[in-house]
Amino acid sequence: MNGRQTMKAKPSPHPPFADTSPMRRRDFLFVATGTAAAVGAALASWPFIDQMNPSADVRAFAVVDVDLAPVAVGQRITVKWQGKPIFIAHRTAEEIARAERDDTAQLRDPARDDERVQRKEWLVVIGICTHLGCVPQGQRPGSLRGEWGGWFCSCHGSVYDTAGRIRKGPAPKNLYLPPYRFVTPTHLRLGEEA
């Protein structure tokens, strides 16, 4: 031997990554039990969560289809959507011109006519006064429509124009617009965004 000693490494009694101590097994059992309990709780609670979804009859009122073909120019109809009256006005050329002319007027709740309609000839608004929730007059021929030819709320004197904008009285906002879209030129669907 030339003065060098060679040392052999002693084999480890445990191979690498094979820690089988009782502490590791216990940790695994805690995690496995906790996971099983969480999954079981989620599965058990699903029927309670699912019963909070709206029923089929409620979902049926979420979307309402309206046939506009029989509505003559100048006529206004009221349909019910989610328990609210929806005013649909088939506006005349004069009503459209008046609404567009008033785009530059001083308005309490400024909005251009073209921002309030998807098609010029059709105005669709929620028929509830924004003051205290009354239903304004103006849907039937001969009923009060106010100075701007739109709607008049006789409860407190709010007056709306032919674009459903507040022009006079205590109402703070224009008549609200429901979500809707035109499926065809004469078929309107309430409850869906355009």
Backbone bond lengths (Angstrom), bond angles and torsions (degrees), N, CA, C in turn:
res aa  C-N    CA-C-N  psi(-1)  N-CA   C-N-CA  omega(-1)  CA-C   N-CA-C  phi
1 M - - - 1.443 - - 1.509 107.40 -
2 N 1.149 117.63 131.68 1.448 122.57 -174.99 1.524 112.36 -88.37
3 G 1.244 120.57 30.65 1.449 125.13 175.71 1.521 113.90 90.29
4 R 1.240 115.06 -2.29 1.472 118.21 178.75 1.501 109.83 -99.78
5 Q 1.312 113.79 137.70 1.451 117.26 175.25 1.522 107.70 -111.97
6 T 1.242 115.55 136.60 1.464 120.27 176.34 1.509 108.04 -103.60
7 M 1.301 113.09 133.35 1.457 118.27 -179.71 1.513 108.93 -110.81
8 K 1.241 114.57 135.54 1.456 119.67 177.30 1.524 108.74 -97.49
9 A 1.326 115.58 138.60 1.465 120.13 177.99 1.504 109.53 -74.31
10 K 1.305 115.05 139.49 1.455 119.71 178.37 1.526 108.12 -83.02
11 P 1.293 116.71 136.01 1.468 118.55 178.35 1.524 110.40 -66.60
12 S 1.367 114.96 141.61 1.458 121.46 179.63 1.520 109.41 -74.31
13 P 1.321 117.19 141.20 1.467 117.98 179.01 1.535 111.32 -68.71
14 H 1.374 118.63 -20.60 1.458 121.88 179.26 1.516 109.13 -119.97
15 P 1.322 118.16 127.34 1.466 118.50 176.79 1.532 109.65 -66.76
16 P 1.356 117.85 156.71 1.463 120.18 -179.38 1.531 111.11 -59.27
17 F 1.322 116.48 145.89 1.470 125.06 177.70 1.511 113.50 61.14
18 A 1.259 117.92 22.79 1.461 119.94 179.02 1.516 109.51 -120.21
19 D 1.314 115.25 46.82 1.463 119.33 -179.80 1.522 107.99 -73.91
20 T 1.298 114.95 110.47 1.460 120.03 -177.51 1.520 111.12 -110.67
21 S 1.299 114.97 29.86 1.458 118.34 -179.30 1.526 109.74 -66.31
22 P 1.319 117.98 155.11 1.470 121.27 -179.16 1.523 112.76 -59.32
23 M 1.324 117.77 -30.18 1.452 121.21 -179.66 1.529 110.87 -64.19
24 R 1.302 119.03 -42.54 1.465 122.27 179.39 1.530 111.24 -64.90
25 R 1.287 118.28 -41.86 1.463 121.71 179.39 1.526 110.11 -63.44
26 R 1.299 117.22 -41.00 1.455 121.67 179.99 1.538 110.25 -63.58
27 D 1.338 117.08 -42.96 1.471 120.47 177.98 1.524 110.79 -59.08
28 F 1.319 116.90 -44.22 1.460 120.66 179.60 1.533 110.78 -61.41
29 L 1.322 117.00 -42.87 1.464 120.43 -179.49 1.532 111.15 -64.59
30 F 1.338 117.59 -38.64 1.467 120.81 176.87 1.528 111.08 -62.28
31 V 1.312 117.18 -45.99 1.473 121.39 -179.18 1.528 110.22 -65.29
32 A 1.317 117.29 -45.44 1.467 120.77 -179.15 1.529 111.00 -63.66
33 T 1.313 117.55 -42.54 1.462 121.42 179.70 1.529 110.55 -66.43
34 G 1.318 116.63 -43.40 1.472 120.58 178.46 1.524 112.12 -61.74
35 T 1.331 116.54 -41.94 1.460 120.63 178.76 1.526 111.06 -64.36
36 A 1.320 116.39 -44.88 1.471 120.16 178.79 1.527 110.97 -61.97
37 A 1.333 117.19 -39.33 1.467 120.55 179.24 1.530 110.87 -66.57
38 A 1.333 117.76 -40.83 1.466 121.22 179.71 1.527 110.99 -64.59
39 V 1.329 116.94 -44.26 1.468 120.46 178.88 1.526 109.86 -64.86
40 G 1.316 117.58 -41.99 1.470 120.86 178.33 1.518 112.06 -62.62
41 A 1.334 117.33 -40.80 1.469 120.81 178.98 1.531 110.77 -65.49
42 A 1.333 116.38 -40.89 1.468 119.66 178.96 1.529 110.84 -63.86
43 L 1.329 116.66 -44.00 1.467 119.76 179.43 1.530 111.59 -65.96
44 A 1.315 117.02 -37.65 1.462 119.94 -179.99 1.526 112.24 -70.33
45 S 1.334 117.14 -31.67 1.465 119.94 -177.67 1.520 113.36 -85.93
46 W 1.326 118.71 -12.98 1.470 120.76 -177.10 1.531 113.09 -56.27
47 P 1.330 121.48 -45.10 1.472 119.41 178.76 1.531 112.97 -59.36
48 F 1.315 117.10 -35.32 1.470 119.94 178.87 1.523 111.12 -69.03
49 I 1.312 116.68 -39.11 1.470 120.67 178.67 1.521 109.95 -69.97
50 D 1.324 116.84 -43.35 1.466 121.25 -177.59 1.521 112.30 -64.05
51 Q 1.324 118.17 -32.70 1.465 119.78 -178.57 1.523 111.91 -68.87
52 M 1.336 118.37 -13.16 1.460 121.12 177.81 1.523 113.16 -81.16
53 N 1.319 117.84 -11.30 1.465 120.93 176.23 1.524 109.59 -67.24
54 P 1.345 117.28 151.13 1.465 118.49 -179.95 1.525 111.16 -65.11
55 S 1.327 114.99 146.91 1.466 120.11 -179.98 1.528 110.30 -73.75
56 A 1.320 116.15 170.90 1.463 121.41 -176.89 1.523 111.69 -61.93
57 D 1.342 118.01 -38.63 1.461 119.44 -179.84 1.531 111.64 -68.66
58 V 1.319 117.69 -31.32 1.462 120.70 176.72 1.528 109.82 -72.50
59 R 1.339 116.67 -42.39 1.467 119.89 178.51 1.522 111.45 -62.97
60 A 1.337 117.13 -29.15 1.463 120.43 179.33 1.525 111.26 -63.78
61 F 1.341 117.77 -30.55 1.460 121.14 179.14 1.523 112.52 -85.43
62 A 1.328 117.77 -5.21 1.465 120.74 -179.06 1.519 111.07 -69.69
63 V 1.324 117.29 -31.36 1.458 122.54 179.18 1.522 108.07 -128.16
64 V 1.332 115.50 128.29 1.466 120.95 179.29 1.522 108.27 -126.31
65 D 1.328 116.09 129.34 1.461 121.56 176.81 1.521 109.33 -96.69
66 V 1.341 115.38 136.82 1.462 121.15 -178.46 1.516 108.54 -126.25
67 D 1.339 115.85 126.47 1.460 121.72 175.63 1.529 108.08 -87.19
68 L 1.325 116.58 115.28 1.456 121.50 -176.96 1.531 112.88 -92.37
69 A 1.325 118.32 -6.36 1.468 121.50 -176.40 1.531 112.87 -55.50
70 P 1.337 120.28 -42.84 1.468 118.70 -177.90 1.537 114.37 -79.43
71 V 1.323 119.17 -2.97 1.465 121.64 -176.84 1.526 108.95 -85.05
72 A 1.338 115.14 114.11 1.471 120.67 -177.17 1.527 110.79 -76.39
73 V 1.322 115.56 158.46 1.462 120.75 175.98 1.525 108.35 -60.39
74 G 1.325 116.44 131.90 1.458 122.08 -177.68 1.520 114.05 90.98
75 Q 1.325 117.20 -10.45 1.464 121.25 -179.19 1.524 110.44 -87.69
76 R 1.314 115.46 150.16 1.465 122.40 176.20 1.522 108.58 -124.89
77 I 1.308 116.06 137.32 1.465 120.28 177.80 1.537 108.71 -125.51
78 T 1.314 114.68 160.11 1.461 121.32 176.50 1.517 108.02 -123.21
79 V 1.316 116.48 129.54 1.463 121.89 174.03 1.517 107.42 -123.52
80 K 1.309 116.15 160.90 1.464 120.32 -179.16 1.526 108.35 -105.02
81 W 1.315 115.11 132.23 1.465 121.76 176.71 1.523 108.09 -139.52
82 Q 1.318 116.48 122.57 1.464 123.29 -177.97 1.531 111.63 51.12
83 G 1.322 116.58 38.25 1.452 121.83 177.88 1.514 114.80 78.43
84 K 1.332 117.42 5.25 1.466 121.21 -178.75 1.525 109.81 -111.81
85 P 1.358 116.60 146.08 1.464 118.46 173.92 1.527 109.71 -76.86
86 I 1.305 115.88 131.21 1.461 121.76 176.53 1.517 107.43 -110.66
87 F 1.327 116.52 121.52 1.468 122.26 178.24 1.523 108.32 -90.85
88 I 1.315 115.13 124.02 1.465 120.96 175.77 1.519 106.57 -119.02
89 A 1.328 115.12 118.74 1.472 121.01 -178.46 1.512 109.39 -114.30
90 H 1.350 115.55 125.11 1.469 121.00 172.52 1.531 105.74 -89.05
91 R 1.302 115.73 92.72 1.461 121.52 -168.97 1.527 112.49 -72.88
92 T 1.318 113.79 143.57 1.465 120.68 175.30 1.524 108.72 -78.80
93 A 1.328 116.12 167.16 1.474 120.75 177.19 1.526 109.98 -60.45
94 E 1.330 116.87 -35.94 1.473 120.76 178.83 1.534 111.10 -66.68
95 E 1.327 117.88 -42.17 1.462 121.10 178.81 1.538 111.16 -64.68
96 I 1.330 116.14 -39.24 1.470 120.39 177.95 1.524 110.04 -64.78
97 A 1.345 116.44 -46.47 1.465 120.79 -179.61 1.528 110.74 -61.81
98 R 1.312 116.59 -40.67 1.465 120.63 179.98 1.528 110.57 -64.82
99 A 1.316 116.94 -42.44 1.470 121.13 179.16 1.525 110.74 -64.76
100 E 1.330 117.31 -42.68 1.465 120.68 179.61 1.528 111.35 -68.10
101 R 1.312 116.66 -36.65 1.467 121.22 178.79 1.534 110.26 -64.48
102 D 1.320 116.71 -33.97 1.462 121.18 -178.94 1.535 113.52 -82.93
103 D 1.346 117.38 2.74 1.471 120.02 176.89 1.524 111.63 -59.31
104 T 1.336 116.79 -30.66 1.467 121.13 -177.25 1.528 112.76 -93.39
105 A 1.334 117.76 -1.11 1.465 121.00 179.72 1.528 109.86 -71.06
106 Q 1.321 115.09 159.97 1.460 118.89 175.36 1.525 108.14 -75.38
107 L 1.312 115.94 113.12 1.459 121.97 -176.09 1.532 109.92 -114.28
108 R 1.308 115.90 141.79 1.468 121.15 177.87 1.527 110.74 -64.09
109 D 1.315 115.99 -40.50 1.469 122.44 178.78 1.526 106.56 -123.15
110 P 1.346 117.87 82.68 1.464 121.34 -171.78 1.528 113.32 -58.71
111 A 1.318 114.90 131.06 1.463 122.03 175.42 1.526 107.32 -162.01
112 R 1.305 116.03 134.19 1.464 119.96 177.21 1.534 108.61 -77.06
113 D 1.321 115.14 154.07 1.461 119.65 179.50 1.529 110.76 -59.70
114 D 1.328 117.67 -41.95 1.463 119.81 -177.59 1.537 112.92 -69.26
115 E 1.323 117.97 -14.20 1.464 121.51 174.12 1.531 111.45 -83.01
116 R 1.318 116.14 -15.06 1.469 120.56 -174.97 1.525 112.84 -104.18
117 V 1.321 117.21 -6.63 1.467 120.32 -179.49 1.524 109.71 -130.33
118 Q 1.322 115.29 152.38 1.466 119.88 172.65 1.524 110.14 -94.07
119 R 1.324 115.35 -31.57 1.472 122.09 174.11 1.517 106.43 -132.54
120 K 1.320 116.17 133.47 1.471 120.83 -172.73 1.522 113.53 -52.72
121 E 1.313 116.99 -38.91 1.468 119.44 -173.61 1.528 113.50 -77.89
122 W 1.330 118.18 -12.82 1.462 120.84 -177.10 1.526 110.74 -118.93
123 L 1.324 116.48 120.50 1.463 121.78 172.67 1.522 107.15 -109.32
124 V 1.328 116.04 128.62 1.464 122.30 -179.40 1.522 107.42 -125.32
125 V 1.348 117.29 115.55 1.462 121.96 -178.40 1.529 109.90 -135.64
126 I 1.318 115.38 158.03 1.461 120.13 172.61 1.524 106.26 -80.28
127 G 1.320 116.90 121.72 1.462 122.46 -173.59 1.505 113.97 -81.62
128 I 1.323 116.51 54.39 1.465 121.61 177.83 1.528 107.75 -129.96
129 C 1.328 115.80 124.31 1.464 120.46 179.73 1.527 109.16 -60.56
130 T 1.318 116.14 136.37 1.467 120.61 -176.75 1.522 112.61 -80.81
131 H 1.334 117.09 3.95 1.467 119.56 177.61 1.527 110.11 -84.44
132 L 1.329 116.76 -68.99 1.465 120.16 -178.98 1.528 113.67 -129.06
133 G 1.324 117.30 14.08 1.458 120.22 173.72 1.510 116.82 85.99
134 C 1.336 118.51 18.14 1.470 121.13 175.91 1.528 109.19 -76.18
135 V 1.313 116.72 164.56 1.457 121.45 175.98 1.529 107.67 -98.97
136 P 1.334 117.82 115.76 1.467 120.55 -177.37 1.525 112.66 -68.22
137 Q 1.318 115.11 157.31 1.467 122.35 174.55 1.531 108.61 -86.48
138 G 1.313 115.20 161.56 1.458 120.09 176.12 1.512 113.74 130.13
139 Q 1.316 117.15 -2.35 1.460 119.69 -179.46 1.532 112.16 -80.77
140 R 1.330 117.61 -35.63 1.463 120.71 -177.60 1.520 110.92 -91.45
141 P 1.306 117.96 146.77 1.461 119.85 175.73 1.529 110.12 -58.36
142 G 1.310 116.45 134.69 1.453 121.45 179.00 1.511 114.77 87.93
143 S 1.346 117.79 -8.66 1.465 118.85 178.61 1.527 109.40 -80.96
144 L 1.315 115.90 160.80 1.463 120.86 -178.33 1.528 111.24 -62.20
145 R 1.340 114.90 132.05 1.461 119.61 178.89 1.525 112.18 -122.99
146 G 1.297 118.11 -5.60 1.460 120.21 179.03 1.513 112.65 82.25
147 E 1.333 114.98 176.79 1.464 121.97 -174.41 1.527 113.80 -64.86
148 W 1.325 118.07 -26.21 1.464 120.60 -175.89 1.525 112.28 -102.16
149 G 1.329 117.92 10.03 1.459 121.73 173.18 1.517 115.87 74.47
150 G 1.332 117.59 13.23 1.461 120.27 -178.84 1.512 112.25 -98.72
151 W 1.329 116.56 -97.75 1.463 122.49 -178.89 1.519 109.30 -136.50
152 F 1.332 114.65 151.78 1.457 121.11 179.80 1.520 108.45 -128.07
153 C 1.328 116.79 124.09 1.458 121.27 177.30 1.522 107.84 -95.30
154 S 1.311 116.38 107.01 1.463 120.70 -175.54 1.526 113.26 -73.70
155 C 1.315 118.38 -10.82 1.472 120.22 179.06 1.530 111.18 -62.49
156 H 1.337 116.93 -49.23 1.463 120.52 -176.71 1.520 112.94 -136.33
157 G 1.330 117.94 8.78 1.459 121.21 172.39 1.514 116.83 86.63
158 S 1.317 119.40 19.99 1.468 119.91 175.89 1.526 109.66 -73.25
159 V 1.346 115.17 138.76 1.463 120.93 -178.65 1.531 108.21 -123.85
160 Y 1.325 115.45 131.39 1.470 122.25 179.99 1.522 109.00 -115.39
161 D 1.342 116.47 151.06 1.465 120.01 179.80 1.530 110.87 -91.67
162 T 1.336 116.65 -172.06 1.467 121.30 -175.75 1.525 112.92 -73.81
163 A 1.329 117.42 -0.39 1.463 121.81 172.26 1.528 110.19 -108.03
164 G 1.349 116.90 4.67 1.456 121.37 -179.83 1.525 113.20 76.28
165 R 1.339 116.58 20.07 1.473 120.40 178.74 1.520 109.89 -91.08
166 I 1.317 116.30 142.61 1.467 121.04 178.69 1.525 108.71 -70.91
167 R 1.342 115.35 130.41 1.463 120.39 -178.99 1.518 112.68 -119.32
168 K 1.343 116.44 -25.54 1.465 119.55 -175.87 1.527 107.90 -160.10
169 G 1.327 115.81 149.19 1.464 120.13 177.95 1.514 111.99 103.46
170 P 1.328 116.61 -175.91 1.466 120.82 -172.31 1.537 116.02 -81.68
171 A 1.317 118.76 -10.76 1.476 119.49 -177.43 1.530 110.14 -61.04
172 P 1.321 117.70 132.04 1.463 120.38 -176.82 1.523 114.50 -84.73
173 K 1.321 117.35 -21.95 1.465 121.24 -172.81 1.519 111.05 -130.72
174 N 1.328 115.29 161.71 1.458 121.75 172.36 1.526 109.04 -66.51
175 L 1.336 116.57 163.21 1.463 119.44 172.55 1.524 107.40 -59.69
176 Y 1.324 116.79 134.32 1.456 120.57 -176.14 1.526 110.91 -71.43
177 L 1.331 115.21 152.97 1.461 122.26 178.70 1.529 109.31 -101.12
178 P 1.323 117.51 129.89 1.472 118.67 176.75 1.529 109.40 -81.35
179 P 1.317 117.84 161.39 1.466 118.91 172.76 1.529 108.64 -73.09
180 Y 1.309 116.94 130.12 1.470 120.50 179.68 1.514 109.33 -158.03
181 R 1.319 114.33 166.47 1.467 120.13 172.91 1.517 108.98 -153.15
182 F 1.314 114.99 156.82 1.459 121.05 176.54 1.523 107.81 -91.01
183 V 1.337 116.12 118.28 1.457 121.29 177.79 1.521 108.41 -77.89
184 T 1.332 115.69 -43.40 1.471 123.40 172.73 1.531 105.34 -135.83
185 P 1.327 118.69 175.05 1.469 118.90 178.67 1.531 114.36 -58.39
186 T 1.328 118.30 -24.25 1.469 119.73 -179.41 1.531 112.63 -121.62
187 H 1.323 117.79 19.86 1.465 122.02 -179.82 1.526 108.15 -130.97
188 L 1.330 115.50 114.65 1.456 122.97 -178.32 1.527 109.47 -107.08
189 R 1.325 116.75 137.03 1.463 120.93 177.27 1.523 109.13 -118.21
190 L 1.330 115.84 113.44 1.465 121.71 176.52 1.518 109.09 -84.22
191 G 1.313 115.67 141.93 1.463 119.91 178.83 1.495 113.58 100.57
192 E 1.326 118.19 0.72 1.464 121.50 176.78 1.514 108.97 -128.12
193 E 1.332 114.88 134.00 1.463 120.48 176.89 1.530 109.38 -68.33
194 A 1.328 114.86 150.17 1.474 120.28 178.71 1.511 110.41 -70.89
